[in-house]
């Protein structure tokens, strides 16, 4: 899989330009709120860099990279629901590559989950931030007897999920009225980095899961190769969307703090090399001599290097599986 398979570079750059304009319209730095580390609650930070209105700091205790201070929860939600850049992302960025993403991302995830958890083939499964319902569709093809729930606050996307035959909870997860132990499995993909307060989110996940239920999520690894190499130039570091960059150690602390048993934390990414190479070749990013040496290597060497990143938990794509005991 290549970066261009799942996001057109020109369209993505246009989207980021629109986000930058929306930031000026929707956010005021005077309203930002100081927080402790979202992973370990640490109070000592080192400033990493500033990107627009947003300051990223590194926790001195667990190495989490995060926006601090950050916009209030209500302002973030207003931005996500009303901004022109959000609408552009759906219509112009996501929809044109939707079927490719289904084939290369969501179908393999559904296949992996069904193989790892065959005992849940008749269970109740919820996808948080279900979007167009692609993951649930692919899992339903494998497990036809399970009950599928799309937790999706977007009015348009919630209606799409209803039309596909899913039960829909049209709310933010944190706003769901308390109804404990509804789900055997909850999933959340590419969402955790957006959260204003991960503890509040995980508290609700814990309540909604049945005993011995699983929460499976993906997020960005702040210690991943392309993020570390590109740093403030990384397009993955795109405020106000991506507020939190946990790492394998800090996400483990966070999950255990919220009473989950960690089953696995892996970085099964495929795009680290391709993302960096694309930035160097297409956007005039200058890197050090070691990268200049690597970029001249053949495709087989690049493939082996990406595999080494995965085995070493140094890819920027992180998958986390935890269990409620």
C-alpha positions in Angstrom: 0.0 0.0 0.0 1.2 3.5 -0.9 0.2 6.9 0.6 -1.4 7.9 -2.7 -3.7 4.9 -2.5 -5.6 6.3 0.4 -5.1 10.1 0.1 -4.4 12.2 -2.9 -1.5 14.6 -2.1 -3.0 17.6 -3.9 -6.4 17.2 -2.3 -4.9 16.6 1.1 -2.8 19.8 0.8 -5.9 21.7 -0.2 -7.7 20.3 2.9 -4.9 21.4 5.2 -5.0 24.9 3.7 -8.7 25.1 4.4 -8.1 23.9 8.0 -5.6 26.7 8.5 -8.2 29.3 7.4 -10.9 27.7 9.6 -8.6 27.8 12.6 -8.5 31.6 12.4 -12.3 31.7 12.2 -13.2 29.1 15.0 -10.4 29.4 17.6 -9.0 32.0 19.9 -5.9 31.2 21.8 -7.1 33.2 24.8 -9.8 30.6 25.4 -7.4 27.6 25.4 -7.2 25.5 28.5 -4.1 24.1 30.2 -4.1 20.4 31.0 -1.9 17.7 32.6 -0.5 14.9 30.4 -3.5 13.0 29.0 -1.7 9.7 29.5 0.0 9.8 32.9 -1.4 13.1 34.4 2.1 14.4 34.6 2.6 18.1 35.2 6.1 18.6 33.7 6.5 19.3 30.0 9.0 20.5 27.5 7.9 22.6 24.6 8.4 20.7 21.4 7.2 23.2 18.7 4.5 25.6 17.8 2.2 25.0 14.8 -0.1 27.9 14.1 -2.1 28.7 17.3 -1.2 25.4 18.9 1.7 24.6 21.1 2.8 20.9 21.3 4.6 19.8 24.4 6.4 16.5 25.4 5.6 15.0 28.8 8.8 14.5 30.7 7.4 11.4 32.5 6.0 9.3 29.6 7.0 11.0 26.4 3.5 11.8 25.1 3.4 14.6 22.6 0.2 16.7 23.0 -1.4 20.1 22.4 -1.2 22.2 25.6 -3.1 24.4 26.2 -5.9 23.2 24.0 -9.3 24.5 22.7 -12.4 23.8 24.9 -14.4 20.7 24.1 -17.5 22.6 22.8 -15.4 24.7 20.5 -13.8 21.6 19.0 -17.1 20.0 18.5 -18.5 23.1 16.8 -15.4 23.1 14.5 -15.9 19.5 13.5 -19.6 19.9 12.8 -19.7 23.3 11.0 -16.3 24.1 9.4 -16.0 24.2 5.6 -12.8 22.1 5.9 -14.7 19.2 7.5 -17.3 19.2 4.7 -14.4 19.2 2.2 -12.8 16.3 3.9 -15.9 14.2 3.6 -16.9 15.2 0.0 -13.6 15.8 -1.8 -11.0 13.9 0.3 -12.6 10.8 1.7 -15.3 9.8 -0.8 -13.0 9.6 -3.9 -10.8 7.1 -2.0 -13.5 5.4 0.0 -13.6 2.1 -1.8 -9.8 1.9 -1.9 -9.7 2.4 1.8 -12.4 -0.2 2.2 -10.2 -2.8 0.4 -6.9 -1.8 1.8 -7.8 -0.8 5.4 -11.2 -1.8 6.6 -11.5 -5.3 5.0 -8.2 -6.5 6.4 -9.2 -5.1 9.9 -12.5 -7.0 9.7 -10.7 -10.2 8.7 -8.1 -9.9 11.4 -10.8 -9.3 14.1 -12.8 -12.3 13.0 -9.8 -14.5 13.2 -8.6 -13.3 16.6 -12.1 -13.3 18.3 -14.2 -16.1 16.7 -16.1 -16.6 19.9 -17.9 -13.2 19.3 -19.4 -14.1 15.9 -22.9 -13.8 17.4 -22.2 -10.9 19.6 -23.1 -7.2 19.8 -20.4 -5.0 18.2 -20.2 -1.2 18.2 -17.9 1.0 16.1 -17.3 4.4 17.6 -17.1 7.1 14.9 -18.4 4.6 12.4 -18.5 7.2 9.5 -19.8 5.5 6.4 -20.0 2.2 8.1 -17.2 0.6 6.0 -15.7 -1.5 8.8 -19.1 -2.8 10.0 -20.1 -3.7 6.5 -16.9 -5.7 6.0 -17.3 -7.5 9.3 -20.9 -8.3 8.6 -19.9 -10.1 5.4 -17.9 -12.5 7.7 -20.1 -12.6 10.7 -23.7 -12.3 9.4 -25.4 -13.2 12.7 -23.8 -10.5 14.9 -25.6 -7.3 15.9 -23.9 -4.2 14.6 -24.2 -0.7 16.1 -22.8 2.5 14.5 -22.0 5.2 17.1 -21.9 8.2 14.8 -22.8 11.8 15.8 -22.7 13.2 12.2 -26.3 13.5 11.0 -25.4 12.7 7.4 -23.2 9.7 8.2 -25.6 8.4 10.8 -28.3 8.3 8.1 -26.0 6.4 5.7 -25.4 3.8 8.4 -29.1 3.4 9.0 -29.6 2.9 5.2 -27.1 0.1 5.4 -29.1 -1.6 8.1 -27.1 -0.8 11.2 -28.5 0.2 14.6 -27.4 3.8 15.0 -26.6 5.8 18.2 -26.4 9.3 16.8 -24.3 10.8 19.6 -20.8 11.5 20.8 -19.7 8.5 22.8 -19.3 10.7 25.9 -22.9 11.9 25.6 -24.6 8.4 25.5 -27.0 8.0 28.4 -25.6 5.5 30.9 -26.6 2.0 30.0 -23.9 -0.3 31.3 -22.6 -3.5 29.6 -24.2 -3.3 26.2 -21.3 -4.4 24.0 -19.1 -7.5 23.6 -16.6 -5.5 21.4 -16.2 -1.8 20.8 -13.9 -0.5 18.1 -12.5 3.0 17.3 -10.3 3.8 14.4 -8.2 6.9 13.8 -10.1 8.8 16.4 -8.2 8.7 19.7 -5.7 11.4 18.6 -8.7 13.8 18.3 -10.0 13.4 21.8 -10.2 16.4 24.1 -10.2 14.1 27.2 -9.2 10.5 26.6 -10.0 9.6 30.2 -13.7 10.6 29.8 -13.8 8.6 26.6 -12.3 5.5 28.1 -14.6 5.7 31.2 -17.6 5.5 28.9 -16.0 2.7 26.8 -15.5 0.7 30.1 -19.1 1.2 31.2 -20.6 0.2 27.8 -18.5 -3.0 27.5 -19.7 -6.3 29.0 -17.4 -8.1 31.4 -14.6 -9.7 29.5 -15.4 -7.5 26.5 -12.8 -6.0 24.2 -11.9 -2.5 23.1 -9.9 -2.4 19.8 -8.5 0.9 18.6 -6.0 2.5 16.3 -4.2 5.8 16.8 -1.0 7.6 15.9 2.3 6.8 17.6 4.2 9.9 18.5 7.4 7.9 18.5 6.8 6.5 15.0 9.4 6.9 12.3 7.8 9.4 10.0 6.5 11.6 12.8 9.9 11.6 14.6 11.8 12.3 11.4 9.5 15.0 10.0 8.4 16.4 13.4 6.6 19.8 13.1 6.6 19.4 9.3 4.6 16.1 9.6 1.2 16.4 8.1 0.0 13.9 10.7 0.6 16.7 13.2 -2.3 18.7 12.1 -4.0 20.8 14.8 -6.8 21.2 15.8 -7.6 17.6 14.7 -4.6 15.7 16.1 -4.2 16.7 19.8 -2.7 13.6 21.3 0.3 11.6 20.2 0.7 8.7 22.6 3.4 6.0 22.3 3.4 2.3 23.2 4.5 3.0 26.7 2.2 5.9 27.5 -0.9 4.3 25.9 -0.3 1.3 28.1 -0.2 3.5 31.2 -3.4 5.2 30.1 -5.3 2.0 29.5 -4.2 0.5 32.9 -5.1 3.7 34.6 -8.6 3.2 33.3 -8.8 -0.4 34.6 -8.3 -2.2 31.3 -6.0 -5.2 30.8 -3.7 -4.6 27.9 -3.7 -7.5 25.4 -1.4 -6.1 22.8 0.1 -2.8 21.6 1.6 -3.0 18.1 2.5 -0.7 15.3 1.5 -2.5 12.1 2.1 0.5 9.8 2.9 0.3 6.1 3.3 3.9 5.1 6.1 5.4 7.2 8.8 5.1 4.5 6.4 6.2 1.8 5.2 9.2 3.7 8.8 10.5 4.3 9.9 9.7 0.8 6.9 11.6 -0.6 7.7 14.7 1.5 11.3 14.7 0.4 10.6 14.2 -3.3 7.5 16.3 -3.6 7.6 19.0 -1.0 11.3 19.9 -0.7 11.8 18.6 2.8 15.5 18.4 3.7 16.7 15.5 6.0 20.0 14.3 7.3 22.8 12.3 5.6 21.5 9.0 6.9 18.2 9.5 5.1 20.0 10.6 1.9 21.9 7.3 2.1 18.7 5.3 2.6 16.7 6.9 -0.2 19.1 5.7 -2.8 18.5 2.0 -1.8 16.4 -0.4 -3.9 12.8 -1.2 -3.2 13.6 -4.4 -1.4 15.8 -2.6 1.1 13.0 0.0 1.7 10.5 -2.9 2.2 12.8 -4.5 4.8 13.2 -1.2 6.6 9.5 -0.8 6.9 9.2 -4.3 8.2 11.9 -3.5 10.8 9.9 -0.5 11.9 6.8 -2.7 12.5 8.7 -5.3 14.4 10.4 -2.6 16.6 7.1 -0.8 17.4 8.4 2.2 15.6 5.7 2.7 13.0 3.5 5.8 13.4 0.3 3.7 13.1 -0.5 2.0 16.4 -3.1 -0.7 17.2 -4.2 -1.3 20.7 -6.3 -4.1 22.1 -7.5 -4.1 25.7 -10.0 -6.2 27.8 -12.5 -5.3 30.5 -12.1 -7.7 33.4 
